């Protein structure tokens, strides 16, 4: 079944290319083709996920490879749902740039099972739930980030008076702002609960909580940035361009947290 993975990535890249061509040429026919390719990608991803779960007799979420794959699967799932329920043409493209990057990056991570020396420690339902909630929050933050990038691009196009069909297909600024905020309001509680569950698991397994671990600190920074975003939006009623920039900055910190902090972590040595 390992042949499914490279085929999935090839089809994913073809779908992304189709959406990019549509972005440049406003080609609805290519857009529909890209959508169906993305749907096939989702089916193949789901088959691979189920096969790996049955092969390992556990939910495949514990290794870096599995985490990146599940992240990409969540992004594809969200983008297909958005394409179905919301009329924001380019959102699927901008969202899946991140999703494809995650899946492509997973090719360079080991795809083996959890090391035997850690298997007993990691065999915990609480840990699986912790990771699931964190990745769910990341997927929702990715959606918010895509909306914020689109908001900034459209804002600049309006500022420069670049009228045309492409501008109209970005959707209204108010809709992008609302979608971005809604995604953050979903993602932030998932991240908070995921971190709390992680602390509980750490204390139950290790008898201490590693608050000074690099990844824990950076995760708390991400939580704080988005808490400030929510505060500005809900309490101060701030909307618009500056909020989009704040959200983009928060997501960049999230990516640093995901990819770099683990390299210097003495606690998340397997993830």
BELDA-V196990 format. One record per residue. N is the residue number from 0. RES is the residue in one small letter. SS is DSSP state (A for helix, B for strand, O for the rest). PHI is phi in degrees with one decimal (NA if undefined). BURIAL is 1 if it has 24 or more other ideal C-beta (glycine too) atoms within 12 Angstrom, else 0. Layout:
# BELDA-V196990
n,res,ss,phi,burial
N,RES,SS,PHI,BURIAL
N,RES,SS,PHI,BURIAL
This chain:
# BELDA-V196990
n,res,ss,phi,burial
0,x,O,NA,0
1,x,O,-65.6,0
2,x,A,-66.6,0
3,x,A,-63.5,1
4,x,A,-63.2,1
5,x,A,-63.7,0
6,x,A,-63.6,0
7,x,A,-60.6,1
8,x,A,-66.1,1
9,x,A,-62.5,0
10,x,A,-64.6,1
11,x,A,-61.7,1
12,x,A,-65.8,1
13,x,A,-66.3,1
14,x,A,-63.3,1
15,x,A,-63.1,1
16,x,A,-62.8,1
17,x,A,-62.2,1
18,x,A,-65.0,1
19,x,A,-69.7,0
20,x,A,-62.0,0
21,x,A,-61.5,1
22,x,A,-61.7,1
23,x,A,-79.9,0
24,x,A,-115.7,0
25,x,O,54.1,0
26,x,O,-101.4,0
27,x,A,-67.7,0
28,x,A,-63.4,0
29,x,A,-65.9,1
30,x,A,-60.4,1
31,x,A,-65.3,0
32,x,A,-61.9,0
33,x,A,-63.2,1
34,x,A,-63.5,1
35,x,A,-70.0,0
36,x,A,-63.5,1
37,x,A,-65.2,1
38,x,A,-64.5,1
39,x,A,-64.2,1
40,x,A,-57.8,1
41,x,A,-61.8,1
42,x,A,-62.7,0
43,x,A,-65.3,1
44,x,A,-60.7,1
45,x,A,-64.7,1
46,x,A,-61.7,0
47,x,A,-63.7,1
48,x,A,-62.1,1
49,x,A,-65.6,0
50,x,A,-63.0,0
51,x,A,-65.8,1
52,x,A,-63.0,0
53,x,A,-70.1,0
54,x,A,-67.9,0
55,x,A,-92.5,0
56,x,O,59.6,0
57,x,O,-163.9,0
58,x,O,-70.7,1
59,x,O,-78.8,1
60,x,O,-133.9,1
61,x,O,-89.6,1
62,x,O,-100.5,1
63,x,A,-56.7,1
64,x,A,-59.7,1
65,x,A,-67.1,1
66,x,A,-64.1,1
67,x,A,-63.7,1
68,x,A,-63.7,1
69,x,A,-64.6,1
70,x,A,-58.3,1
71,x,A,-62.7,1
72,x,A,-63.4,1
73,x,A,-62.7,1
74,x,A,-63.4,1
75,x,A,-62.1,1
76,x,A,-60.4,1
77,x,A,-62.2,1
78,x,A,-66.9,1
79,x,A,-66.1,1
80,x,A,-64.1,0
81,x,A,-65.5,1
82,x,A,-60.3,1
83,x,A,-81.1,0
84,x,A,-99.4,0
85,x,O,-123.1,1
86,x,O,-96.6,0
87,x,O,-127.5,1
88,x,O,-57.2,1
89,x,O,-90.1,1
90,x,A,-64.9,1
91,x,A,-63.1,1
92,x,A,-61.0,1
93,x,A,-66.7,1
94,x,A,-68.9,1
95,x,A,-80.7,1
96,x,A,-60.4,1
97,x,A,-69.9,1
98,x,A,-60.0,1
99,x,A,-65.9,1
100,x,A,-60.3,1
101,x,A,-64.5,1
102,x,A,-69.6,1
103,x,A,-66.1,1
104,x,A,-64.3,0
105,x,A,-64.9,1
106,x,A,-63.3,1
107,x,A,-98.8,0
108,x,O,-110.5,0
109,x,O,-59.7,0
110,x,O,-103.6,1
111,x,O,-77.6,0
112,x,O,-80.2,0
113,x,O,-61.2,1
114,x,O,-55.2,0
115,x,A,-58.8,0
116,x,A,-66.5,0
117,x,A,-113.2,0
118,x,A,-60.3,0
119,x,A,-67.2,0
120,x,A,-67.7,0
121,x,A,-91.3,1
122,x,O,-78.2,0
123,x,O,-141.4,1
124,x,A,-64.0,0
125,x,A,-62.4,0
126,x,A,-66.9,1
127,x,A,-62.5,1
128,x,A,-65.2,0
129,x,A,-56.0,1
130,x,A,-65.2,1
131,x,A,-60.3,1
132,x,A,-65.1,1
133,x,A,-62.8,1
134,x,A,-69.7,1
135,x,A,-61.8,1
136,x,A,-65.3,1
137,x,A,-62.5,1
138,x,A,-63.6,1
139,x,A,-67.4,1
140,x,A,-64.3,1
141,x,A,-63.2,1
142,x,A,-61.0,1
143,x,A,-61.4,1
144,x,A,-60.0,1
145,x,A,-61.1,1
146,x,A,-62.9,1
147,x,A,-68.7,1
148,x,A,-61.7,1
149,x,A,-63.8,1
150,x,A,-61.3,1
151,x,A,-64.0,1
152,x,A,-62.6,1
153,x,A,-65.0,1
154,x,A,-59.4,1
155,x,A,-68.4,0
156,x,A,-64.6,0
157,x,A,-66.4,0
158,x,A,-62.6,0
159,x,O,-91.9,0
160,x,O,58.4,0
161,x,O,-92.5,0
162,x,O,-76.9,0
163,x,O,150.9,0
164,x,A,-62.8,0
165,x,A,-60.4,0
166,x,A,-61.6,1
167,x,A,-64.4,0
168,x,A,-75.7,1
169,x,O,-68.7,1
170,x,O,88.5,1
171,x,O,-67.2,0
172,x,A,-59.0,1
173,x,A,-64.7,0
174,x,A,-68.3,0
175,x,A,-61.9,1
176,x,A,-64.5,1
177,x,A,-67.4,0
178,x,A,-63.1,1
179,x,A,-62.1,1
180,x,A,-65.2,1
181,x,A,-61.5,0
182,x,A,-64.8,1
183,x,A,-64.9,1
184,x,A,-65.9,1
185,x,A,-82.7,1
186,x,A,-69.7,1
187,x,A,-61.3,1
188,x,A,-63.1,0
189,x,A,-61.0,1
190,x,A,-64.9,1
191,x,A,-61.0,1
192,x,A,-64.7,0
193,x,A,-60.7,1
194,x,A,-66.3,1
195,x,A,-60.8,1
196,x,A,-63.7,1
197,x,A,-63.8,1
198,x,A,-64.0,1
199,x,A,-64.4,0
200,x,A,-62.4,1
201,x,A,-60.4,1
202,x,A,-67.8,0
203,x,A,-71.4,0
204,x,A,-94.7,0
205,x,A,-115.2,0
206,x,O,69.0,0
207,x,O,-156.4,0
208,x,O,-110.2,0
209,x,O,-80.2,1
210,x,O,-63.9,0
211,x,O,-97.4,0
212,x,O,-69.4,1
213,x,A,-56.8,0
214,x,A,-69.3,1
215,x,A,-65.5,1
216,x,A,-61.6,1
217,x,A,-67.0,1
218,x,A,-65.7,1
219,x,A,-67.2,1
220,x,A,-64.4,1
221,x,A,-59.4,1
222,x,A,-58.8,1
223,x,A,-67.5,0
224,x,A,-62.5,1
225,x,A,-73.5,1
226,x,A,-64.4,1
227,x,A,-65.3,1
228,x,A,-59.2,1
229,x,A,-64.4,1
230,x,A,-60.6,0
231,x,A,-62.2,1
232,x,A,-76.5,1
233,x,A,-85.4,0
234,x,O,-89.4,0
235,x,O,-84.5,0
236,x,O,60.0,0
237,x,O,-85.6,0
238,x,O,-134.7,0
239,x,O,102.6,1
240,x,A,-60.7,0
241,x,A,-64.7,0
242,x,A,-68.1,1
243,x,A,-63.7,1
244,x,A,-64.4,1
245,x,A,-63.0,1
246,x,A,-63.9,1
247,x,A,-62.8,1
248,x,A,-61.7,1
249,x,A,-62.2,1
250,x,A,-70.3,1
251,x,A,-63.2,1
252,x,A,-64.6,1
253,x,A,-61.0,1
254,x,A,-64.2,1
255,x,A,-61.1,0
256,x,A,-61.0,1
257,x,A,-70.2,1
258,x,A,-97.9,1
259,x,O,-101.1,0
260,x,A,-63.1,1
261,x,A,-63.3,1
262,x,A,-68.6,0
263,x,A,-113.0,0
264,x,O,-92.4,0
265,x,O,-94.6,0
266,x,O,-109.6,1
267,x,O,-87.1,1
268,x,O,-76.2,0
269,x,O,-103.6,1
270,x,O,-134.4,1
